[in-house]
Amino acid sequence: MLYLVPTPVGNLEDITFRALNVLRSVDLILAEDTRTSGILLKHYDIHTPLKSHHKFNEHATTDDIVHRLVGGAQIALISDAGTPAISDPGFYLVRAAAEAGVEVQCLPGATAFVPALVDSGLPNDRFFFEGFLPQKKGRQTRLQALAALPQTFIVYESPFRLVKTLEQLAAVCGKERPGSVTREISKVHEETVRGTLEELIQHFKTTPPKGEIVICIGGRGDE
């Protein structure tokens, strides 16, 4: 069995009882960063062996992992925060395991964009999750495609690039398009700032952001 186990995006208490039971019972935990995950495991007194599995080595290590799974091993995959494979490594291993006939289970749990979307105050009956935008090639094309969407869309961003990204969004969506920026979800300094893109730009120019960022933008016609 391959388990995909969501981990807290902020407060360590946001993990489920089932997730803790799985992490204690499996033969091996695959972690995006063993140092980061080690903090979580130490907090809950979990001593399961830990091995690195991230975007830089997943192609080289997947065959061996699948071989172990086929042989009967119980393995859990976790990311630094949130649900594995959502803007994090996981897809490649899940596909390889499924193709080899290994049973895969993804536990329900934390994903950063859900609380950010709900907090935004924007329509959320339908939405589009973009994740991280391309840094260079194809970025403008993606921005234009997002601007044309009729539903709320969601983007992950670094605090260091937030203002630039908001300015680029304003250029294609219009300065009056409504949006929100949520940072430090489930942490002590969690914050959601709502307003037009112009208002968000001015706010974060005068108040430089810190922490992980989720941007939600209203769909075309929400101005």
trRosetta pair geometry for C-beta under 8 A, 3 or more apart (Angstrom, degrees):
i j d omega theta_ij theta_ji phi_ij phi_ji
1 69 7.5 -142 47 -151 16 98
1 74 5.2 10 55 -125 95 79
1 75 7.5 -179 92 34 57 59
1 102 7.3 160 -109 178 21 90
1 103 5.2 -31 -110 80 73 102
1 104 7.6 150 -163 -95 61 27
1 105 6.5 -4 -171 9 109 108
2 69 5.7 -13 -56 -122 97 142
2 75 5.5 -16 -114 72 68 95
2 76 7.8 145 -167 -99 51 28
2 77 6.7 18 -178 -10 97 109
2 93 7.2 -171 -163 142 150 105
2 94 7.1 -174 112 -108 142 62
2 97 4.8 -20 -5 -164 152 167
2 102 5.6 61 -9 137 108 126
2 103 7.3 177 26 92 71 50
2 104 4.8 -19 69 -110 103 76
2 105 7.5 166 86 27 53 62
3 22 5.2 -153 160 -177 168 138
3 26 6.5 -125 27 -75 127 138
3 74 7.5 26 -8 180 109 84
3 75 7.1 -171 27 97 76 45
3 76 4.3 -26 72 -109 107 77
3 77 7.0 -179 89 22 54 68
3 104 7.9 166 -85 -159 25 54
3 105 5.4 -19 -112 71 69 93
3 106 7.7 140 -167 -97 52 30
3 107 6.6 27 -173 -23 100 104
4 76 7.7 152 -94 -160 15 66
4 77 5.3 -24 -109 66 64 102
4 83 6.9 52 147 -171 113 81
4 84 4.6 -129 -156 54 101 118
4 85 6.7 -32 -142 1 146 116
4 90 6.2 68 -123 -155 123 130
4 94 7.1 -6 -58 -84 130 118
4 104 7.1 32 -15 -179 102 96
4 105 7.1 -157 25 100 74 46
4 106 4.1 -14 61 -112 118 78
4 107 6.7 -158 87 18 62 71
5 19 5.0 123 -163 -144 104 94
5 22 5.7 -170 -93 91 129 135
5 23 6.2 139 170 -62 171 95
5 76 4.9 9 -8 -171 127 116
5 77 6.9 160 20 72 78 46
5 78 5.1 -38 73 -83 97 91
5 84 7.3 50 47 -8 45 116
5 107 5.4 26 -117 30 57 128
5 109 7.3 33 -179 16 51 155
6 15 7.7 -178 103 -124 76 72
6 16 7.9 59 68 5 101 106
6 19 6.6 -85 62 -101 67 142
6 78 7.8 123 -135 -131 7 82
6 82 6.1 -52 -149 171 92 32
6 83 4.3 -32 -96 -87 102 70
6 84 7.4 -136 -84 -3 53 69
6 107 6.1 -128 12 88 86 94
6 108 7.2 -37 11 145 136 25
6 109 2.8 -176 65 84 134 123
6 110 4.9 167 160 42 122 68
6 111 6.9 -76 -129 -52 134 72
7 15 6.3 -15 -141 -96 53 110
7 19 7.4 164 -88 173 56 145
7 37 7.3 -108 -95 -117 170 86
7 40 5.9 -28 -158 -126 128 169
7 78 5.1 62 -31 -165 123 117
7 79 6.7 -155 30 63 111 60
7 80 7.5 -128 74 132 132 21
7 81 5.9 -101 91 -121 96 37
7 82 6.9 -16 60 23 67 22
7 109 7.5 51 -29 137 18 143
7 110 6.8 -61 91 50 27 124
8 11 5.8 -113 -167 79 139 46
8 12 5.4 -160 30 -113 158 31
8 13 7.3 78 -92 47 147 31
8 14 4.0 117 -115 61 101 104
8 15 5.4 -79 -41 -48 95 82
8 40 7.3 171 31 -115 100 123
8 81 6.5 -47 102 -138 46 86
8 110 5.6 103 -122 -12 34 164
8 186 6.6 -135 -174 119 97 150
9 14 7.2 -45 28 85 67 153
9 81 4.4 94 -117 170 54 115
9 82 5.1 43 -79 -61 101 83
9 110 5.0 -160 -15 162 94 132
9 111 7.7 85 -48 -156 132 7
9 112 4.8 146 -132 -80 157 88
9 185 5.2 3 112 87 128 111
9 186 5.5 111 77 32 86 129
9 212 7.4 -107 179 68 103 155
10 14 6.8 64 60 2 73 143
10 81 7.6 63 -41 -150 43 134
10 184 6.7 86 -111 173 129 59
10 185 5.4 -150 -31 101 129 57
10 186 2.9 164 50 87 126 90
10 187 3.9 -126 -153 -49 120 73
10 190 7.1 7 -130 -71 169 112
11 14 5.0 102 79 -22 88 103
11 186 4.5 -112 7 163 90 100
11 187 6.7 -177 -47 -87 70 42
12 15 6.8 -24 177 -4 55 109
12 40 6.3 -178 -132 -121 106 77
12 43 5.4 -57 -177 134 155 166
12 44 7.9 -163 169 -43 117 97
14 109 8.0 115 142 -170 87 92
14 110 5.5 66 136 -69 123 130
14 186 5.6 -19 -42 -160 151 150
15 19 5.0 -113 -178 78 95 136
15 20 6.1 102 129 -52 121 92
15 40 7.5 112 -51 -164 149 118
15 44 7.6 -68 71 -59 150 148
15 109 7.1 9 -136 -147 54 131
15 110 7.7 -61 -89 -10 53 120
16 19 4.5 103 58 1 83 101
16 20 7.2 -148 96 -3 48 83
16 107 6.9 -151 51 161 136 127
16 108 7.5 69 -32 83 156 75
16 109 5.7 -119 -9 -97 115 105
17 20 5.8 -57 -154 37 34 111
17 21 6.4 34 151 -20 67 107
18 21 5.6 -55 -149 36 33 112
18 22 6.4 33 154 -19 67 104
18 107 6.0 -178 110 -142 118 131
19 22 5.8 -55 -150 35 31 110
19 23 6.3 27 155 -16 65 108
19 107 5.6 160 -84 118 84 160
19 109 6.1 56 -62 -82 138 148
20 23 5.8 -56 -145 39 31 109
20 24 6.4 28 156 -17 64 108
20 44 5.7 -128 -131 -177 113 151
20 46 7.3 -142 -156 -69 76 129
21 24 5.9 -59 -149 38 29 109
21 25 6.1 13 160 -12 66 118
22 25 6.0 -71 -141 42 27 102
22 26 6.1 28 168 -30 69 107
22 76 5.7 123 141 -92 106 135
22 107 6.8 -141 -1 -49 157 144
23 26 6.7 -42 -132 21 25 108
23 29 6.1 31 -144 -90 84 131
23 41 7.0 -143 162 -109 133 92
23 44 7.6 67 87 91 137 140
23 46 5.3 -6 127 -152 111 156
23 48 6.1 -148 168 18 66 144
23 76 5.8 -106 -98 68 61 169
23 78 7.6 22 -100 -47 115 136
24 46 5.5 -115 -86 -125 73 99
24 48 6.5 -162 -128 -41 26 116
25 74 6.9 -42 123 118 84 148
26 29 6.4 113 81 -66 127 70
26 48 6.0 54 71 -151 80 149
26 74 4.4 -136 -133 121 72 96
26 75 5.9 112 -177 -113 128 17
26 76 4.5 -173 5 -16 166 100
27 48 7.6 135 150 -157 11 104
27 49 7.4 -13 154 42 55 111
27 68 8.0 -142 91 163 137 121
27 73 4.9 -99 52 -158 145 88
27 74 5.1 120 -2 56 91 73
27 75 6.4 -46 59 -74 90 64
28 48 6.9 165 -121 164 18 103
28 49 5.3 -38 -114 82 70 102
28 50 7.8 147 -165 -97 68 20
28 51 6.0 -2 -175 7 114 117
28 68 7.5 11 21 135 145 152
28 73 6.6 4 15 174 112 126
28 74 7.9 156 28 89 68 54
28 75 4.9 -15 69 -117 96 87
28 76 7.4 -171 96 31 51 67
29 37 7.1 -169 134 155 129 144
29 41 7.5 175 57 -84 166 137
29 48 5.1 94 -18 108 110 120
29 49 7.0 173 24 90 76 49
29 50 5.1 -25 72 -107 102 68
29 51 7.2 159 83 24 51 69
29 75 7.6 163 -92 -164 25 65
29 76 5.0 -20 -114 70 73 100
29 77 7.8 154 -164 -92 58 22
29 78 6.3 -4 -173 9 105 112
30 51 5.6 -34 -107 75 62 90
30 52 7.6 22 -159 139 69 12
30 53 3.7 3 -176 11 112 139
30 65 7.0 18 -74 -123 142 142
30 75 6.4 39 -16 173 105 109
30 76 7.0 -166 25 95 73 48
30 77 4.6 -19 66 -109 112 70
30 78 7.1 162 82 25 58 62
30 93 7.7 173 99 -128 166 172
31 34 5.0 118 78 -87 131 55
31 36 7.4 -176 169 68 121 85
31 37 3.8 -104 -142 9 141 159
31 38 7.9 118 135 -39 174 66
31 50 5.5 -3 1 -166 128 103
31 51 7.1 147 22 71 79 37
31 52 6.4 -54 72 -108 76 42
31 53 6.7 115 47 31 27 81
31 78 5.5 -10 -107 69 72 96
31 79 7.9 139 -156 -116 55 17
32 36 7.3 -22 79 58 92 129
32 37 7.2 133 43 -39 69 118
32 52 7.8 18 173 -153 14 69
32 53 7.0 -57 -83 79 40 63
32 54 4.9 89 -153 -97 62 94
32 78 7.2 -102 -3 107 85 63
32 79 4.6 41 -24 -145 134 58
32 80 4.9 -79 72 -35 132 78
32 84 8.0 -177 -46 -113 109 92
32 88 6.3 -66 -83 -168 145 115
32 89 6.1 157 -103 33 96 113
33 36 4.1 56 88 15 113 111
33 37 6.4 155 81 -8 59 89
33 52 7.5 18 -114 -123 27 93
33 54 7.0 53 -59 -76 62 134
33 80 5.4 27 26 -86 110 104
34 37 5.8 -60 -137 49 32 106
34 38 5.7 48 157 -39 65 105
34 50 5.0 125 -135 136 104 124
34 51 7.4 -55 -82 -165 122 6
34 52 5.5 -77 -30 -72 108 81
35 38 5.6 -47 -147 23 25 119
35 39 7.5 33 152 -24 55 93
36 39 6.2 -50 -170 18 36 110
36 40 7.6 25 143 -8 63 102
36 80 4.7 0 115 -133 157 91
36 81 8.0 -82 160 -38 134 82
37 40 5.6 -53 -159 36 48 112
37 41 6.1 41 148 -16 76 107
37 50 6.4 171 99 -145 124 135
37 78 5.9 121 -119 93 130 128
37 80 7.1 -111 -54 -111 81 48
38 41 5.7 -56 -141 42 34 108
38 42 5.9 37 159 -22 68 107
38 50 6.7 -149 -80 47 83 176
39 42 6.0 -56 -146 36 25 110
39 43 6.4 32 153 -26 61 106
40 43 5.7 -54 -153 29 29 115
40 44 6.8 -2 160 7 64 107
41 44 6.4 -72 -149 52 30 91
41 46 4.2 -96 -156 69 82 103
41 47 7.5 135 163 -72 114 27
41 48 7.2 -118 -142 42 132 84
41 50 7.0 -129 -9 -67 166 133
42 45 7.3 28 -170 -78 33 37
42 46 7.8 -87 -52 43 21 71
48 76 7.8 41 126 33 157 121
52 57 6.6 60 119 49 105 144
53 57 6.9 -115 -133 83 41 102
53 58 6.0 71 -177 -96 79 82
53 61 6.1 -131 -115 90 85 144
53 65 7.3 47 -106 -70 136 152
53 77 6.6 -77 82 -129 144 96
53 89 6.4 -162 132 116 81 144
53 93 7.1 28 173 -58 136 149
54 57 6.0 59 55 30 72 89
54 58 6.6 -126 90 -42 22 93
54 89 5.5 -171 -147 -16 36 151
55 58 6.1 -29 -120 1 27 118
55 89 4.9 -153 -62 -72 69 107
57 60 5.2 -65 -166 48 69 110
57 61 5.2 43 142 -11 97 117
58 61 6.2 -70 -133 48 28 96
58 62 5.7 46 170 -50 68 104
58 89 5.3 -176 -61 -153 144 128
58 92 5.2 110 139 69 129 138
58 93 6.3 -100 -161 -46 112 98
59 62 6.4 -33 -133 5 22 116
59 92 6.9 -69 -79 170 65 157
61 64 5.8 -63 -165 43 57 109
61 65 5.9 54 143 -24 84 109
62 65 5.6 -61 -147 38 34 111
62 66 6.1 31 159 -18 71 107
62 92 6.1 -95 -83 130 151 104
62 93 5.3 -149 -123 -99 104 74
62 96 5.1 97 165 36 124 167
63 66 5.9 -56 -146 38 28 109
63 67 6.3 34 152 -24 63 106
63 96 7.6 -104 -81 -176 48 147
64 67 5.5 -51 -149 32 32 117
64 68 6.6 32 152 -18 63 103
65 68 5.8 -56 -155 35 33 110
65 69 6.4 33 148 -19 66 105
65 75 6.6 159 -167 164 98 174
65 93 6.4 -24 92 -138 145 114
65 97 7.9 -57 117 -74 100 103
66 69 5.4 -52 -147 36 36 114
66 70 6.3 38 154 -20 67 103
66 93 7.6 -166 -61 -153 92 73
66 96 5.1 -96 -70 135 141 110
66 97 5.6 -153 -113 -89 92 63
66 100 5.1 133 -177 -6 117 161
66 102 6.7 -137 -146 -18 77 143
67 70 5.9 -52 -147 35 29 111
67 71 6.4 26 152 -16 61 111
68 71 5.5 -61 -151 40 32 113
68 73 4.1 -6 154 14 93 147
68 75 6.8 84 104 -47 118 134
69 72 7.9 158 -179 22 28 11
69 73 5.5 -79 -88 61 38 92
69 75 5.9 -79 -83 16 95 123
69 97 5.8 -20 95 -129 167 104
69 100 7.1 105 86 92 115 136
69 102 4.5 16 140 -119 128 146
70 100 5.6 -87 -72 156 114 126
70 101 7.3 70 -113 66 93 95
70 102 6.3 -92 -72 -70 62 104
77 84 4.9 76 121 -117 105 175
77 90 5.9 136 135 -117 143 92
77 93 6.4 150 -86 90 154 150
78 84 6.2 -133 -137 -56 20 115
79 82 6.1 -28 74 68 125 77
79 83 7.3 38 23 109 123 18
79 84 4.7 159 -28 -95 101 67
79 85 8.0 -148 -44 -7 130 41
79 88 4.0 20 -123 161 150 158
79 89 6.8 159 -101 48 102 74
79 90 7.0 -65 -57 -45 112 119
80 88 7.3 -156 23 -124 81 136
81 110 7.3 -65 175 113 73 131
81 112 7.3 54 126 -53 110 112
81 212 7.8 -120 78 -47 152 165
82 86 6.0 -98 142 71 123 117
82 87 7.9 12 95 59 151 98
82 88 6.9 156 80 -11 110 140
82 110 5.3 -110 -113 114 49 91
82 111 5.1 77 -157 -116 102 46
82 112 5.4 -58 -86 -21 132 86
83 86 4.7 53 78 9 97 124
83 88 7.8 169 95 39 47 125
83 106 7.2 51 -163 -173 114 115
83 109 6.2 150 -81 74 91 89
83 110 6.7 -173 -40 84 77 54
83 111 4.8 -23 4 -82 114 97
84 88 5.7 -102 -141 95 47 120
84 89 6.9 -38 -160 88 93 60
84 90 3.8 137 153 -86 95 142
84 106 7.8 -139 58 -128 94 102
85 88 6.3 -43 -23 73 12 78
85 89 7.2 -44 -83 123 51 27
85 90 2.9 -100 -61 85 82 128
85 91 4.9 118 -140 -52 105 69
85 94 6.4 0 -82 -9 146 138
86 90 7.8 -4 -4 42 48 142
86 111 5.6 1 83 -135 169 112
86 113 7.9 -129 166 10 131 114
86 131 7.5 -161 174 -99 66 115
87 131 4.3 177 -84 -145 109 114
87 132 5.9 118 -142 -11 116 95
87 156 5.8 74 -142 6 166 157
89 92 7.2 -45 -161 28 82 104
89 93 7.4 58 158 -2 93 114
90 93 6.1 -70 -155 43 36 105
90 94 5.9 33 157 -21 75 112
91 94 5.8 -61 -145 38 28 110
91 95 6.2 26 161 -18 66 108
92 95 6.1 -58 -151 35 26 109
92 96 6.4 21 155 -14 63 110
93 96 5.8 -58 -146 40 31 109
93 97 6.1 30 157 -19 67 109
94 97 5.9 -57 -144 38 27 110
94 98 6.2 26 158 -18 64 109
94 104 5.6 84 -145 -144 86 157
95 98 5.9 -57 -146 38 27 109
95 99 6.3 26 157 -18 64 109
96 99 5.8 -56 -146 38 29 111
96 100 6.4 21 156 -14 63 110
97 100 5.8 -65 -151 41 30 107
97 102 4.0 -71 -178 64 87 129
97 104 5.6 113 103 -70 127 112
98 101 7.8 61 -180 -60 31 15
98 102 6.7 -86 -73 59 28 77
98 104 5.7 -50 -71 -7 89 132
110 186 7.6 -43 -134 -20 133 160
111 114 5.2 79 79 -7 94 109
112 115 7.2 -69 -166 41 40 94
112 116 6.3 28 152 -13 73 120
112 156 7.4 77 86 -102 135 109
112 185 5.4 154 -141 35 85 153
112 212 6.7 -86 -135 133 154 135
112 214 5.6 -172 141 -62 107 134
113 116 5.4 -66 -147 47 39 114
113 117 5.8 43 157 -27 74 107
113 129 5.8 91 130 -123 170 114
113 154 4.8 81 -152 160 124 153
113 156 7.5 -85 -72 -64 104 92
113 214 5.7 175 -106 -144 62 136
114 117 5.9 -54 -146 33 27 110
114 118 6.5 20 159 -12 62 107
115 118 5.7 -57 -143 41 35 109
115 119 5.9 33 159 -18 69 111
115 182 7.3 -169 111 160 86 160
115 185 5.6 132 76 -151 131 125
115 186 7.4 117 38 -45 168 92
116 119 5.8 -58 -142 41 27 110
116 120 6.4 45 154 -46 61 100
116 154 7.0 115 96 -139 120 119
116 180 7.4 176 179 103 82 115
116 182 3.9 -160 -125 46 93 144
116 185 6.4 -78 -57 -81 91 132
116 192 7.3 166 -137 -106 65 112
116 214 3.7 -61 -114 100 171 143
116 216 5.9 171 141 -37 96 116
117 120 5.7 -42 -154 6 30 120
117 122 7.4 -83 -161 61 65 101
117 124 5.1 116 156 -119 107 129
117 127 6.1 -5 -142 -115 138 175
117 152 6.9 122 -144 123 98 139
117 154 6.1 -54 -77 -81 103 133
117 216 5.7 145 -106 -102 57 140
118 124 6.4 -64 -90 7 52 176
119 180 6.9 -168 108 145 85 154
119 182 5.6 96 77 -92 137 137
119 192 4.5 -147 146 -78 127 162
120 124 7.4 128 53 -60 112 117
120 152 7.2 137 95 -158 152 144
120 179 7.5 -58 -157 -174 117 43
120 180 3.8 -167 -132 30 82 143
120 182 7.2 -93 -71 -34 79 117
120 192 7.0 -137 -87 -165 45 130
120 194 6.7 135 -163 -103 54 106
120 216 4.0 -64 -97 76 153 150
121 180 6.7 123 32 -55 88 140
121 194 5.8 22 32 -122 130 152
122 152 4.5 124 129 -104 126 136
122 178 6.5 168 -97 111 104 114
122 179 7.5 0 -62 -120 140 35
122 180 6.7 -143 -19 0 111 113
122 216 5.5 -165 25 140 140 121
122 217 7.7 112 -111 129 168 11
122 218 5.0 -150 -137 -86 122 79
122 222 7.1 27 -147 -168 100 157
123 126 7.4 1 135 47 106 68
123 127 7.9 176 108 -73 72 88
123 151 7.0 -110 98 -148 113 71
123 152 5.6 -178 72 -27 73 115
123 218 7.1 80 22 -135 91 86
123 219 7.1 -49 57 11 121 111
123 222 7.1 -140 9 -105 114 128
124 127 5.6 -12 -141 -43 64 127
124 152 6.1 -41 -89 43 59 148
126 151 4.4 -90 109 -119 97 144
126 152 7.6 146 94 32 58 81
127 151 5.4 -155 -103 148 33 117
127 152 4.5 -33 -116 77 95 94
127 153 6.7 159 -172 -92 77 34
127 154 6.4 44 163 -19 121 107
128 146 7.4 -166 96 -130 135 80
128 149 5.5 -90 11 -154 148 158
128 151 5.7 123 -16 83 92 109
128 152 7.3 -179 25 95 71 47
128 153 4.3 -23 70 -109 100 88
128 154 7.1 -174 91 18 51 75
129 153 7.5 178 -80 -158 19 66
129 154 5.0 -20 -117 59 62 114
130 133 6.6 14 144 -74 127 72
130 142 7.2 114 -153 174 128 118
130 146 6.2 -13 -72 -97 145 128
130 153 5.8 47 -23 174 110 109
130 154 6.2 -175 23 79 78 54
130 155 5.0 -12 68 -92 123 73
130 156 7.9 -152 89 10 80 71
131 154 7.9 43 -48 105 34 88
131 155 7.3 -7 81 -138 14 48
131 156 5.5 -18 -168 14 45 113
132 155 7.5 87 -112 -169 25 75
132 156 5.0 -48 -69 72 68 106
132 157 7.4 137 -122 -83 71 46
133 139 5.7 70 156 -134 110 88
133 142 5.7 170 -144 97 91 142
133 143 7.2 34 -140 -64 139 83
133 155 6.0 5 -37 -149 100 120
133 157 7.6 9 14 -88 103 90
133 165 7.1 157 26 -130 143 119
134 137 6.0 -85 164 77 138 55
134 138 4.4 61 34 78 168 97
134 139 4.5 -134 81 -71 92 71
134 142 6.0 141 15 -1 102 142
135 139 6.7 -74 113 -68 12 128
136 139 6.2 -93 -175 -15 7 120
138 141 5.2 -60 -158 44 59 117
138 142 5.9 59 147 -25 84 103
139 142 5.9 -60 -152 36 30 108
139 143 6.4 30 154 -20 66 106
139 168 7.8 -32 150 178 113 156
140 143 5.6 -51 -147 34 34 113
140 144 6.4 32 156 -18 65 105
140 168 8.0 -117 -103 -166 68 119
141 144 6.0 -56 -151 36 29 109
141 145 6.4 29 152 -18 64 107
142 145 5.6 -56 -148 37 33 112
142 146 6.2 34 154 -20 67 106
143 146 5.8 -55 -148 36 30 111
143 147 6.4 34 153 -24 64 106
143 168 5.8 -88 -122 148 155 107
143 169 6.6 -136 -150 -94 108 55
143 171 8.0 24 149 73 141 97
143 172 4.9 144 142 8 103 160
144 147 5.6 -50 -147 31 32 115
144 148 6.8 28 155 -18 62 106
144 172 5.4 -128 -92 -149 56 137
145 148 6.1 -62 -157 34 31 109
145 149 7.4 49 146 -42 61 93
146 149 5.7 -36 -162 -2 41 118
146 153 5.1 -147 -157 92 101 168
146 155 7.7 21 -142 -61 162 117
146 169 7.9 -55 98 -124 128 92
146 172 7.7 80 69 106 88 137
146 173 7.9 -49 108 -69 90 111
146 217 7.3 70 153 68 115 137
147 169 7.5 169 -81 -155 97 65
147 172 4.1 -126 -54 136 151 103
147 173 4.5 -147 -126 -79 98 71
147 220 6.8 77 156 -74 55 104
148 220 5.9 -7 -158 -41 29 145
149 153 5.4 90 64 -46 153 123
149 219 5.4 -95 113 -131 80 92
149 220 6.3 154 76 -5 37 97
150 219 4.7 45 157 168 29 136
150 220 5.5 -61 -97 52 49 91
150 221 6.3 5 -139 24 79 124
151 219 4.5 51 -19 -74 2 139
152 216 5.9 5 -179 -176 114 98
152 217 6.7 162 -154 81 65 43
152 218 5.7 -41 -99 -119 79 38
152 219 5.5 -80 -50 -35 38 88
152 222 7.7 56 -76 -47 75 162
153 216 7.5 169 86 -151 36 55
153 217 5.5 -15 59 59 82 94
153 219 7.1 104 -17 -86 83 72
154 214 6.5 -12 -166 -174 101 98
154 215 7.0 153 -157 83 49 56
154 216 5.4 -17 -101 -101 77 73
154 217 7.9 -177 -79 20 32 72
155 165 7.1 -163 124 169 144 137
155 214 7.6 152 79 -161 45 51
155 215 4.5 -14 62 62 95 108
155 217 7.3 23 3 -4 108 110
156 212 7.8 -32 -155 -176 97 93
156 213 6.9 125 -165 86 53 69
156 214 6.1 -30 -103 -105 62 65
156 215 7.7 -171 -82 20 13 82
157 161 5.7 -124 -174 83 102 98
157 162 5.4 122 120 -95 131 68
157 165 5.2 -120 -124 27 148 166
157 213 4.6 -46 72 90 81 124
157 214 7.9 153 24 -98 77 20
157 215 5.8 31 4 -13 122 116
158 161 4.7 66 64 20 97 99
158 162 7.1 -127 93 -42 48 75
158 213 6.7 76 162 26 3 120
159 162 5.5 -22 -147 -20 37 121
159 183 7.1 60 -88 -127 107 135
159 208 7.4 82 165 167 109 79
159 209 4.3 -141 -142 98 103 95
159 210 5.6 35 -132 -117 170 21
159 211 6.3 92 -55 50 133 39
159 212 7.9 -99 -38 -92 96 12
159 213 5.6 148 -73 -37 63 123
161 164 5.2 -64 -166 50 67 114
161 165 5.5 67 137 -27 90 107
162 165 5.9 -65 -149 38 27 108
162 166 6.2 25 157 -18 66 107
162 181 6.9 68 -162 -140 127 142
162 204 5.7 -96 114 168 123 156
162 209 5.4 20 22 36 162 135
162 213 5.5 -143 -91 -135 117 171
162 215 7.6 161 -141 -64 87 119
163 166 5.7 -54 -147 37 32 112
163 167 6.4 33 154 -20 65 105
163 201 6.3 92 -148 -144 79 72
163 204 5.2 -162 -80 107 90 113
163 205 5.8 98 -125 -76 137 73
164 167 5.7 -55 -151 35 31 112
164 168 6.5 29 152 -18 65 105
165 168 5.6 -53 -147 37 34 111
165 169 6.3 36 152 -19 66 105
165 215 7.0 -144 120 -28 128 162
166 169 5.6 -53 -146 37 32 113
166 170 6.3 36 153 -22 64 104
166 179 7.9 -176 -131 87 96 155
166 181 7.7 -40 -81 -68 126 130
166 197 5.9 172 -175 -163 88 88
166 200 5.4 -139 -147 108 142 112
166 201 4.9 -178 121 -83 127 82
166 204 6.9 125 7 46 156 137
166 215 7.3 -160 -82 -124 83 141
167 170 5.6 -50 -147 34 32 113
167 171 6.6 38 151 -25 62 103
167 201 6.0 92 -72 -119 73 130
168 171 5.6 -49 -152 28 34 116
168 172 6.9 10 158 -1 64 105
169 172 6.4 -70 -151 46 32 94
169 173 5.3 -4 167 10 73 123
169 177 7.5 -113 148 70 98 137
169 179 7.5 58 130 -65 146 161
169 197 5.8 -148 103 -132 103 137
169 215 7.6 -154 -44 158 162 147
169 217 6.2 -137 -172 -93 138 151
170 173 6.3 -66 -116 56 23 90
170 174 6.9 -60 -165 114 58 14
170 175 4.8 37 -162 -94 111 62
170 177 7.3 -165 -114 34 56 106
170 197 4.1 176 -87 130 92 135
170 198 6.4 105 -128 -66 138 63
170 201 6.4 -27 -34 -43 148 138
173 177 4.0 -38 143 -10 117 160
173 197 6.4 127 80 -35 120 154
173 217 6.5 -95 -109 -180 169 136
173 220 7.8 -135 -140 -89 83 73
174 177 5.1 116 70 -31 84 95
174 197 7.4 138 99 31 47 133
174 223 6.4 -18 92 -90 137 141
175 196 6.3 52 148 150 65 120
175 197 5.4 -129 -149 74 42 101
175 198 3.9 45 -180 -51 106 109
176 196 5.1 -50 -142 -142 38 133
176 197 7.4 -30 12 29 8 90
176 198 7.0 -5 -72 1 44 115
176 223 4.8 66 111 -151 105 112
177 196 6.6 113 63 -154 35 76
177 197 5.2 31 61 -19 87 116
177 217 6.1 24 139 -169 122 100
177 218 5.9 -163 -179 57 82 96
177 222 6.9 67 -152 75 73 96
177 223 5.6 -64 -94 -84 51 92
178 194 7.5 9 -173 -176 97 88
178 195 7.3 -140 -140 139 70 20
178 196 5.9 -62 -94 -98 50 53
178 197 7.9 -144 -107 -30 8 70
178 217 7.6 148 93 -157 50 52
178 218 4.3 47 66 -9 90 135
178 222 5.7 -94 35 129 107 112
178 223 7.0 169 -12 -109 82 42
179 194 7.5 -169 100 -146 39 57
179 195 7.2 -19 61 73 68 49
179 196 7.3 62 21 -164 83 22
179 197 5.6 58 13 -77 128 72
179 200 5.8 -45 79 -27 111 153
179 215 6.5 -2 179 -175 124 87
179 216 6.0 167 -159 90 72 55
179 217 4.4 -20 -103 -105 110 63
179 218 6.4 -123 -71 -2 58 77
180 192 5.6 4 180 -175 120 98
180 193 6.6 163 -156 82 66 46
180 194 4.5 -22 -101 -99 97 73
180 195 7.8 112 -94 18 56 51
180 200 7.8 -172 -121 -93 19 131
180 215 7.5 165 85 -154 50 47
180 216 4.8 3 52 55 93 102
181 192 7.2 167 83 -151 43 52
181 193 5.0 -5 55 55 93 97
181 200 5.8 126 -15 -151 117 122
181 204 7.0 12 49 -59 170 133
181 209 7.2 -95 148 -91 137 152
181 213 6.3 -25 -166 -158 97 100
181 214 7.4 153 -157 79 49 48
181 215 5.6 -16 -104 -103 75 71
181 216 8.0 -165 -74 24 32 69
182 185 6.1 48 144 -72 113 97
182 190 7.6 0 -172 -170 89 85
182 191 7.1 180 -145 93 52 48
182 192 4.5 -13 -99 -101 86 85
182 193 7.9 -174 -75 21 42 60
182 213 7.5 139 77 -157 48 50
182 214 4.7 -16 63 61 97 100
182 216 7.3 33 -2 -4 106 106
183 189 7.8 -26 107 115 98 92
183 190 7.3 -179 90 -142 53 46
183 191 5.6 -2 53 57 90 89
183 209 5.6 -173 -69 -169 162 117
183 210 7.0 118 160 78 143 46
183 211 4.5 115 171 82 103 114
183 212 6.4 160 -150 79 68 47
183 213 5.2 -21 -96 -98 92 64
183 214 7.5 -179 -77 21 44 68
184 187 4.2 -87 176 55 92 121
184 188 7.5 -56 162 57 131 51
184 189 4.8 -2 117 84 168 80
184 190 4.8 -141 102 -89 89 49
184 191 6.5 46 46 14 109 79
184 210 7.3 31 -52 98 118 79
184 211 3.9 -18 -63 169 86 169
184 212 6.7 134 -71 44 37 75
185 190 5.8 67 -119 -123 26 112
185 212 6.9 -59 15 82 91 114
185 214 7.0 27 -41 3 127 127
186 190 6.4 94 -8 -74 16 136
187 190 5.5 143 56 -53 63 83
187 211 7.0 -151 49 -134 149 144
189 210 7.6 14 104 77 146 111
189 211 7.0 -176 85 -34 112 149
193 200 6.3 131 115 -120 114 83
193 203 5.6 -178 178 124 149 160
193 204 7.6 167 70 -55 160 93
195 198 7.9 -96 136 70 108 60
195 199 3.3 -92 147 92 136 134
195 200 5.3 173 70 -50 102 74
195 203 7.0 128 35 -20 147 135
196 199 4.7 97 50 7 75 102
196 200 7.0 -139 94 -4 39 87
197 200 5.6 -53 -145 37 33 112
197 201 6.3 39 155 -23 65 104
197 217 7.5 24 -77 -124 107 107
198 201 5.8 -52 -150 32 30 113
198 202 6.6 25 155 -14 63 106
199 202 5.9 -56 -148 39 31 108
199 203 6.3 34 154 -23 65 107
200 203 5.7 -53 -146 34 31 114
200 204 6.3 11 164 -4 66 110
201 204 6.6 -70 -147 45 24 95
201 205 6.2 28 156 -25 63 110
202 205 5.7 -53 -144 31 29 115
202 206 6.7 11 162 -4 63 109
203 206 6.5 -78 -160 45 26 96
203 207 5.9 -32 166 35 69 111
204 207 6.0 -69 -116 70 36 74
204 208 6.8 70 -177 -113 70 30
204 209 5.5 -23 -138 -29 109 103
209 213 6.3 67 132 -86 148 120
218 222 3.3 -121 157 92 126 152
218 223 7.4 163 92 -59 133 46
219 222 5.2 104 58 -22 60 118
